[in-house]
Amino acid sequence: MSPRPSPAKPHISILLHSMNDGGAQKRVVSLANGFVARGHSVDLVAVDGAGEVGRLVRAEVRQLILHSAAARMTPRAIAKQSALKAYLERERPAVLIAGSNRVHVIAALACNAMADPPLLVLRAARHPLRHLLWSKPWKRLREYALRPIERWAMRRADLIIAVSQESAGAIAALVADPAKVVTIPNPTITSRFRESLAGRAEHRWFDEADAGGDRVILGVGRLSPQKDFDTLVKAVSVVNRSMPVKLILLGEGKRRNEIEELVDQLGLAERVQLMGHVEGVGGWLVRADLLVSSSLWEGSPGAIIEAFEAGTPVVATACPGGSVELLACSTGGTIVPMRDPDAMAQAIICALALPRDPAAIRALAQPYQDDGRAEQQYLAIIETVLGKKRRRSDSAAAIN
């Protein structure tokens, strides 16, 4: 039986933009579950309730969806901030953790509008800079327009927890007090994922590869501009001029039609398959010869860490985020430039020619185990900062 929340332990609220099944949501759920296991009262608050990640949440975590009576009368951002402020004033949590970059600003706005706000912790789930495609001019313009506001939110925060050292360094350069930026690895390798490693991925290409046929490459992630699977598909086209390989993409998203059109244009219909969303990718990673991450930005790329746990080598782009530090040791794989199909193709060919050392690769996933270390680190730093804030408040009250 889990311990009951102790009045001495701070009430923690964690804010998410949605309850969909994305990587940030899964990591935050792991944290929420770990906090309640240590006796904290925890609210998991979502701006948008759509999605299924709630099934992974322990019963002791209270799940809430933000609603605003003024939502139809005011712009969405104002409605979200108003609803969050009303929740915070009603429930009075000691700590508000903004669980992903998409909710940093509304969390900071809500806290800024309060006379006695909770400790504001921003979890930086990705690098503060993104390389958006020129084919998305509106998104690029919006990105530049929002950067000053996002920097204000970072400066307003009491604590910023980055999921990679590279992201932490970039954020520290944007705030007045770099000491409030810390790095805590994501608890990526969960028991659920470890169980999926034992599941056998059923696909005839794997069976053919086991019998000496074409090698199989895997790409994992949303079919979105961030993942830049176009470059990966083009690289596979280049590789096939030298050696026969096949590519399986696991994930769903708005760019499915565009990627399928590119596959057809390059004549790769018999060599590339989009499998859609797959539950439990562990079994697929185990059977694949190589994972390729073609991202344009990341935070702490879960697919790479999961590939390490599966003992599968990786080729990844040198995008802003945690990919470069994950592959700093050549044991795990190779880093290549972004948006360079030829360089990626050459790295794929070289990686497939090397002997595979699963045990050495698995060792790289050890810092990312969901074994309670991340929750302990979060709580320790939050308690420290919360204690400092309380002492400052007590001193100010004594002077007045």
N, C-alpha and C positions, 0 to 999 in steps of 0.2 A: 504494500500500500504506500502511495506517495505521501510525503509529509504535508501537513496542512500549512498554508501560508502563515508566516509569523509576522505579528505587527511590527517587529523590529526590522524586518526586511522590506526594502522599498517596493512599492507597487510599481510595476513596469508596464508601460503601454508601448506596443510596437506597431508602427504605421506602415501599411503597404498600399501601393496604387491599385492592386487587384488581387484576387484569389486565384488567378490562373496558374498553370502548372510550370511556370518559368523557373530558371535556376535561382534567381534572387529570392523568390517566394519559398522555394524548398529550403534554402540555407536559413532563412529567417524562421521558418517553422522548426527547424532543428534547434535553433537558439531558444525559441519560446518554450519548446518541450523541455529543454535542459534547465531553463530558469525555474519552471514550476516544480521540476524534480528536486530542486534545491530549496524549496519552500517559499518561493516568491509568488505573489499574486500577479498574474500576467493577463493583459488584454491584447488580443490580436485584432487590430482595427484596419479595415480595408475601405478605401475610397469607393471601389467598385467590387461588388460581391460576386461578379461572374467568374467562374472557374471551379476547379475541383481540388485544389491543394488542401482545402479544409479537411479532407479525409485523412490527412497525415497528422492532424493536430490532436494532441492529447485532450481528453475530456476536461481536465482541470484548467485548460486555457480557455478563457472566455472569448468567443469570436463575435465581433460587432461589425456592422456595415454602416458607414456614414450616410446619413440622409439629411437634407436641409429643406425645410419648408419653403425657403426662398429660392430653391434651385431653379424654378421656372421663371423667376422674376429677375434674377441677377446673372451676370456672367459666371461660367462654370468655376473659374478659379476662385472668385469671391465666395461662391456658395460652398465650395470645399473648405476654404479657410474658416468660414463662419461655422460650418458644422463641426469641424475639428475643435475650434475654440470652445464651442458650447459643450462638447463632450469633455474636454479637459477641465473646464470649470465645474462641471457636474461631478466627475469622478475623482478629480484631484490626484492623478498619479504623480509619484515622485520623479519619475523618469519617462521621457518620451524618446523612443528610438525611431528615427525615420529610416525604414529598412532598405530603401533603394533611392537612387538619385532622383527618380521621378517625383518623389514626395518631399524632397529637402526643402523646397521653397515654401510650400503650403504649411509645413511643420514650423518653419522659422517665422512665417507671417502670423500664424496662430499664437505662437509663444510670445512674439513681440507685442501683440495686442493685449496681453494679460498683465495684470499688476503683479501677480505672483506665479510666474510660469514654472513648469517642471524643468528639471535638468534636460537640456536638449542635446541629444546624441545623434549625429548623422553617420549612418553606415554607408560609406562610399563603395557601392557595389561595382563601380566601373571607374576608369580613368576620367579625369575631368575634361579632357579634350577628345573629340571624336572626329574622324576623317569621313565626313559625309560625302556621298557621290555627287559629282557635278550635275548628274541627271536628276537630282532632287533639289532644285534651286530654292524652293520655298522652305524646305527643311534646313538647308544651309543658312538661309537668312534668319530663320527662327533661332537656330543654334547660336549665331553671333549675337542676336538681340537678347537672348536669355543669359548669356555668360555673366554680365555684370550683376544680374539678380541672383544667380547661383553663387557667385563669389560673396555677395552680401550675406546669403544664407550661411555659407561656411564661416564667415566672420562672426555671425550672430550665435553660432553653435558653441556650447560649452565643451564639447568633445567630438572629435571626428575619428571614426575607426575605418581605416582603409583595409582592403582585402589583399593588397599586394604592396610591396615596398616601392615599386615604381609609381603607383598611384599616390601613395603617401607622400613621396618626394614632390610630386607635381602639385599636390594640394597644399603642402607646407609652404610652397613658394607663393601661394595666393592669399595666405592669411597673415594677420599681424603677429600671432603667437604660434609659431611652428610646434611648440611643445604640446599643444593640445591635439596634435595629429599622431595617431599610433597605428601600428599594423598588427592585425590579428588574422591568421589564416582561416579561410572558410572551412567549416566542418563538412566537407564534400562527400567523403566516403562513409555513407550510412550503412547500417545493417541491411536495409532494404536493397541497396546497391550490391553489397557483397553477396546477398542471396541471388541476385540476378546473374552473377558471374557463373553460377552453376547451371543456369538455364541454357539449353542448346538452341542457338539461333538457326532456324530452318530456312535455308535458301540454297538452291541448287548450285549457285556460283561457289559457295564454300565447299560443297561436296566435290565439285569439279577441281577446285584448287587443292583439296586434300589428295586427290588422285593424280596430281601433277599438272593440273590445268593452269589457267591464267590466275595471276595473283589478284587479291581483292583489297581495295582501298576503301576506307570508311570516312564519311563526313557526318558530323552530328551537330544539330542545332536548328534554330528556327530558320525558315526560308525567308530571310530578311536582308536588307542592304548591309547590315552590320557583318553578317557572316560571309558575304562576298563569295558565294558558291560559284558565281560565274568564272572567277579566276581558277578555281579548282577544276571545273569542267573543261576549261580551255587547256589547263595543264595536263589533264588526262588525255586530251586529244594529241598533245605533243608527245607524251610518253608512248602512246600507241604507235608512233612512227618508229620507235626503237624496240619496244617490247610490249606484248599484249597484257593489258591490265583491265580490270573492271572496277567501277565505282558505285557504291551504294550510299545514298544520302538518307539519313534518318532525321525526320523532323517535318513540320508542316509550317505553312506561312503564306503570306500574301504574294510572294514572288514565285510561287509554284509554276504558273503558266509561263512566265518569262524564262525560267530555267529550263522548262521542258522545250520551249521554242529553240533555245540555244543548243540543247542536246540534239534536236532534230537538224538544225542548221549545220552542225559539225559532223553529222552522220554517226552519232554515238548511241543511237536508240538501242542497239544490242549490247552496249558496254556501260551504260549508266542507267540506274534505276532509282526513282524517288519512292521510298517506302512509306512516307508519311510518319505520323507520330507512332512511336513504338514504346510500349511499357517495358522497362527493364533492359537497358542497352548493354548491360554487362556481357551477356552471352554473345552479342554481336561483336563487341570489342575483342573478346577472347579469340574468336575465329578469324578476325580480320588480320591481314598482314601488316597494315599500317593505318594510323589515323592521320588525317590531314586537316589542320585548322587554318582556314584562309581569312580569318577575321580582320576587320579594319580597326576595331578597338575591342577591348575586353576589360574585365575587372580582375577576377581570378578565374580563368577559363576552366569550368568544371569538366568539360569533355576531355581536356588534356590530362587532368588529374585522374579521372576515371580510367583513361587509357593506361596510365602508369599502374594503377591498381590491377588492371587486367594483364599487365606485363607486355603491353603492345607499344611499339615505338611510334614516335610522332614527328611529323613535319609541320611547322607552324610559322605564321607570319610574324615579323617583328613589329607588331601593332602596339599602340599605347595600351598599357595594362600589364598583366602578369605573365604573359607568354614567354617573354625573353628570360625572366628570372627562373621560370620553371625549367627551361631548357638550357640554363647556363652550364650545366653538366652535360656533356655530349652523350652520356649514357642513355638519356631519354629520347634523343632525336636531334633534329636540325632546325635552325631558324633561317627563314628566307625573307626577302623584301616583300612588302605588300604589293598587290596588283601586278605581279610579274609572273605570268604563266610559264615562261621559259625557265626562270630560276627555280620555280616550284617543281617543274617537271624534272629538272636535273637532280634536285634533292630527293625526289621520289625514287628515281632510278637508283641513286646511290644508297638510299635507305633500304630498298628491297634487296640490294646485293650484300648487305652486311648480315652477319650472324645475329640471331636474336637472343638476348639474355634476359628472360622474363624476371628472374629473381632480382637482378640489379635494377631493372626498371621499376618493379614493385616497391623497392625501398624508397624511391623518390616520392611515393604517395603518403609516407608515414606522417608528415606534419599536418596532413589534411584529414585525418581520421576523425569521425564523429564519436569520440570517446570521452567527451566532457571537458577536454582541455580548452576549447574555444569559449564555452560558457563560463568556465572559471576565470579566464582572462578578461572577458567582458565584465563580469561582476566585480572583479578586483579593481579594474580601472574606474568603473562607474562609482563604486563605493568611495574610492580615493577622491575623485572629482566632486562627488556629492558632499563628502565631508568638508572639503575646502569651501564649497559654496555655502554650506550651513554656518561654518565658522565666520565667513565674511558677513553673512546676514546677522549673526549674533553680535558681532562687533559693531556693525552699523546701528543696530537697535540699542546697544548699550550707550553709544555716543549720543544718540537722539534722546 
